[in-house]
């Protein structure tokens, strides 16, 4: 557990699933090509209370034909220590919080893809620290 960070709540803010293959009765059992977009947002709710939202857009294709689309907005609130600097708060919000949240996101994506008639999608782990470094040009 990260010092100075206390998870308060976690929840699905929004979830959309479109099963194009089911609409055409074209289920496939082979591996699909996946395209993943990920976006992280940090919002201050009160003094020392932040909400982190991870937005995921996952598109699955086979031979350039969309098979399904998952849009997930997953959020968590965290209580920070009073003495957390602005620089440290930013790193916590974009690295430490997403690291705590991502296993739940992986499970949601896995279950939805499996329960929709496809092979389950097991997302690779994401190195949020590398993403943070690349965005902040250290």
ABEGO torsion letter per residue (X at the ends): XBBGBBBABBBBABBBBBBAAAAAGBBBABBBBBBBBBBBBBBBABBGBBBBBBBBBBBBBBGGBBABBBBBBBBBBBBBBAABBAAAAAAAAAAAAAAAAAAAAAAAAAAAAAAAGBBBBBBBBBBAAAAAAAAAGX
